[in-house]
Amino acid sequence: MEAGRVDFYIGLSLAVSSSLFIGGSFILKKKGLLRLASKGSMRAGQGGYAYLKEWLWWAGLISMGAGEAANFAAYAFAPATLVTPLGALSVLVSAVLSSYFLNERLNIHGKMGCLLCVLGSTVMVVHAPQEEEVASLGAMAEKLKDPGFIVFAACVVGSSLVLIFAVAPRFGQKNVLVYIMICSVIGSLSVSCVKGLGIGIKELVAGAAVLKDPLFWCLLVCLMLCVSIQISYLNKALDIFNTSIVTPIYYVFFTTSVMACSAILFTEWLRMSVGAVVGTISGFLTIVLGIFLLHAFKDITFSWDSMPRYLRKGPRDPCWGPRPYTALPCQDSHVEGEVKPPLT
């Protein structure tokens, strides 16, 4: 019992530190990109790669890597129902840090949308079933051969190619969802590769001849390709759009894509109860509402002072208290020569 409690707190600490590292990584990357823009270098949104020479950008990348490593390790100590929702803390960390270091602000709609995104993602994770255990690369290979996953992977690759070559050149710099969708759908495959490589590393530590298995190297190459695409398009999104907008939307789309991929790969939905289905759908609809508030009203300046005057009046205002009866002007004034009817 005591060992289980220690593992729980270790996993909790790793999950919280992961959110701090990942949330801070967005700020460091953005600061590096802004420094390059001030120097006149070709921006990442225009296809430039000058950020590879900026130490702040590399600090952000290292911070993100440390956060992902801590998040991966947290699953070994704490249950997934604890670790996954805590990933939402990175959204709040990034929003708070961006207000201090980047002078970025969210209006009331953005704050409500951010809260709804975190709430919806948490509800989805709470009601999602546990993934099926896969203990070896052989079992992982069988899962990857499933027709459902093959169709999903083909759809991910096809939609990514369409977004990269057809949609991004025309709408990438106008709509924040384009670059983020590319990162998210590709990210669902990268997480699957990470899971497979994690299984292989466990077998390698146990003494199995994993390095002779072609699947291990295929997963490694696929992971490197997916991560490079994610980094490239995430940099473009951060370079063009507000960090407080990019971070929550990326979190929501990425989490949804990963959960969908995991459900298809490990056939989780077959064991879901009615309550879990309702909870998952409710969480998804909450996420959609949050995204709408974040994206539709991000350019509208909204504050307490901009509200209508009658909404800003408090209960102590004289206009809100009881007032004596006064006749309307039309009841006090009469047209000259008008004759009143006799009272009966």
DAWOLIN-V355789 format. One record per residue. RES is the residue in one small letter. SS is DSSP state (@ for helix, = for strand, . for the rest). PSI is psi in radians with two decimals (NA if undefined). BURIAL is # if it has 24 or more other ideal C-beta (glycine too) atoms within 12 Angstrom, else .. Layout:
BEGIN
RES_SS_PSI_BURIAL / RES_SS_PSI_BURIAL
END
This chain:
BEGIN
m_._-0.77_. / e_@_-0.70_. / a_@_-0.67_. / g_@_-0.66_. / r_@_-0.72_. / v_@_-0.77_. / d_@_-0.66_. / f_@_-0.81_. / y_@_-0.53_. / i_@_-0.81_. / g_@_-0.68_# / l_@_-0.76_# / s_@_-0.72_. / l_@_-0.71_# / a_@_-0.74_# / v_@_-0.77_# / s_@_-0.58_# / s_@_-0.77_# / s_@_-0.67_# / l_@_-0.77_# / f_@_-0.80_# / i_@_-0.75_# / g_@_-0.70_# / g_@_-0.47_# / s_@_-0.63_# / f_@_-0.69_# / i_@_-0.78_# / l_@_-0.75_# / k_@_-0.77_# / k_@_-0.73_# / k_@_-0.72_# / g_@_-0.72_# / l_@_-0.65_# / l_@_-0.65_# / r_@_-0.72_# / l_@_-0.69_# / a_@_-0.64_. / s_@_-0.41_. / k_._-0.11_. / g_._0.20_. / s_._2.74_# / m_._2.21_. / r_._2.74_# / a_@_-0.58_# / g_@_-0.31_# / q_@_0.14_. / g_._0.11_. / g_._2.76_. / y_._0.52_. / a_@_-0.31_# / y_@_-0.30_# / l_@_-0.28_. / k_@_0.06_. / e_._2.13_# / w_@_-0.51_. / l_@_-0.67_# / w_@_-0.73_# / w_@_-0.61_. / a_@_-0.69_# / g_@_-0.68_# / l_@_-0.75_# / i_@_-0.69_. / s_@_-0.72_# / m_@_-0.71_# / g_@_-0.72_. / a_@_-0.68_# / g_@_-0.75_# / e_@_-0.67_# / a_@_-0.75_. / a_@_-0.67_# / n_@_-0.71_# / f_@_-0.72_# / a_@_-0.51_# / a_@_-0.56_# / y_._-0.35_# / a_._-0.26_. / f_._-0.61_# / a_._2.73_# / p_._2.68_. / a_@_-0.52_# / t_@_-0.27_. / l_@_-0.77_# / v_@_-0.83_# / t_@_-0.82_# / p_@_-0.55_# / l_@_-0.28_# / g_._-0.38_# / a_._-0.34_# / l_@_-0.46_# / s_@_-0.55_# / v_@_-0.81_# / l_@_-0.69_# / v_@_-0.79_# / s_@_-0.71_# / a_@_-0.73_# / v_@_-0.81_# / l_@_-0.62_# / s_@_-0.54_# / s_@_-0.46_. / y_@_-0.72_. / f_@_-0.34_. / l_._-0.02_# / n_._0.64_. / e_._2.52_# / r_._2.56_. / l_._2.34_# / n_._-3.11_# / i_@_-0.59_. / h_@_-0.73_# / g_@_-0.69_# / k_@_-0.72_# / m_@_-0.71_# / g_@_-0.71_# / c_@_-0.77_# / l_@_-0.73_# / l_@_-0.63_# / c_@_-0.79_# / v_@_-0.75_# / l_@_-0.82_# / g_@_-0.72_# / s_@_-0.68_# / t_@_-0.74_# / v_@_-0.72_# / m_@_-0.76_# / v_@_-0.69_# / v_@_-0.68_# / h_@_-0.16_# / a_._2.50_# / p_._2.85_# / q_._2.51_. / e_._2.67_# / e_._2.45_. / e_._2.32_. / v_._2.02_# / a_._-0.12_. / s_._2.83_. / l_@_-0.53_# / g_@_-0.76_. / a_@_-0.63_. / m_@_-0.68_# / a_@_-0.69_. / e_@_-0.67_. / k_@_-0.68_# / l_@_-0.36_# / k_._-0.09_. / d_._2.34_. / p_@_-0.63_. / g_@_-0.74_. / f_@_-0.62_# / i_@_-0.74_. / v_@_-0.74_. / f_@_-0.81_# / a_@_-0.69_# / a_@_-0.70_. / c_@_-0.68_. / v_@_-0.82_# / v_@_-0.77_. / g_@_-0.81_. / s_@_-0.59_# / s_@_-0.73_# / l_@_-0.69_. / v_@_-0.77_. / l_@_-0.71_# / i_@_-0.79_# / f_@_-0.36_. / a_@_-0.74_. / v_@_-0.81_. / a_@_-0.76_# / p_@_-0.48_. / r_@_-0.69_. / f_@_0.00_. / g_._-0.66_# / q_._0.00_. / k_._-0.52_. / n_._2.13_. / v_@_-0.39_# / l_@_-0.41_# / v_@_-1.02_# / y_@_-0.65_# / i_@_-0.65_# / m_@_-0.65_# / i_@_-0.82_# / c_@_-0.67_# / s_@_-0.83_# / v_@_-0.66_# / i_@_-0.59_# / g_@_-0.53_# / s_@_-0.64_# / l_@_-0.63_# / s_@_-0.64_# / v_@_-0.66_# / s_@_-0.70_# / c_@_-0.68_# / v_@_-0.73_# / k_@_-0.79_# / g_@_-0.73_# / l_@_-0.61_# / g_@_-0.72_# / i_@_-0.74_# / g_@_-0.68_# / i_@_-0.67_. / k_@_-0.74_. / e_@_-0.64_# / l_@_-0.72_. / v_@_-0.59_. / a_._-0.13_. / g_._0.12_. / a_._2.68_. / a_._1.17_. / v_@_-0.58_# / l_@_-0.25_. / k_@_-0.08_. / d_._2.12_. / p_@_-0.50_. / l_@_-0.65_# / f_@_-0.80_# / w_@_-0.58_. / c_@_-0.73_. / l_@_-0.65_# / l_@_-0.78_# / v_@_-0.75_. / c_@_-0.69_# / l_@_-0.78_# / m_@_-0.70_. / l_@_-0.79_. / c_@_-0.75_# / v_@_-0.68_# / s_@_-0.69_. / i_@_-0.76_# / q_@_-0.82_# / i_@_-0.74_# / s_@_-0.85_# / y_@_-0.45_# / l_@_-0.65_# / n_@_-0.71_# / k_@_-0.73_# / a_@_-0.75_# / l_@_-0.56_# / d_@_-0.54_# / i_@_-0.71_# / f_._2.87_# / n_._2.36_# / t_@_-0.67_# / s_@_-0.30_# / i_@_-0.74_# / v_@_-0.79_# / t_@_-0.90_# / p_@_-0.71_# / i_@_-0.70_# / y_@_-0.72_# / y_@_-0.79_# / v_@_-0.84_# / f_@_-0.72_# / f_@_-0.80_# / t_@_-0.75_# / t_@_-0.75_# / s_@_-0.73_# / v_@_-0.73_# / m_@_-0.66_# / a_@_-0.77_# / c_@_-0.74_# / s_@_-0.68_# / a_@_-0.68_# / i_@_-0.73_# / l_@_-0.67_# / f_@_0.18_# / t_._0.90_. / e_._-0.59_# / w_@_-0.37_. / l_@_-0.34_. / r_@_0.25_. / m_._2.46_. / s_._2.99_. / v_@_-0.71_. / g_@_-0.67_. / a_@_-0.66_# / v_@_-0.80_. / v_@_-0.75_. / g_@_-0.71_. / t_@_-0.76_# / i_@_-0.71_. / s_@_-0.75_. / g_@_-0.69_# / f_@_-0.74_# / l_@_-0.62_. / t_@_-0.69_# / i_@_-0.76_# / v_@_-0.75_# / l_@_-0.72_# / g_@_-0.73_# / i_@_-0.68_# / f_@_-0.77_. / l_@_-0.67_# / l_@_-0.72_# / h_@_-0.63_# / a_@_-0.52_. / f_._0.33_. / k_._-0.41_# / d_._0.11_. / i_._2.21_. / t_._2.03_. / f_._2.17_. / s_._3.11_. / w_@_-0.62_. / d_@_-0.38_. / s_@_-0.02_. / m_._2.73_. / p_._2.65_. / r_@_-0.67_. / y_@_-0.37_. / l_@_-0.41_. / r_@_-0.15_. / k_._2.33_. / g_._3.09_. / p_._-0.33_. / r_._-0.13_. / d_._2.40_. / p_@_-0.50_. / c_@_-0.35_. / w_@_-0.28_. / g_._3.08_. / p_._2.42_. / r_._2.54_. / p_._2.69_. / y_._2.32_. / t_._2.43_. / a_._2.58_. / l_._2.67_. / p_@_-0.62_. / c_@_-0.29_. / q_@_-0.27_. / d_@_-0.47_. / s_._2.44_. / h_._2.65_. / v_._2.46_. / e_._2.29_. / g_._0.02_. / e_._2.37_. / v_._2.20_. / k_._2.47_. / p_._2.59_. / p_._2.55_. / l_._2.42_. / t_._NA_.
END
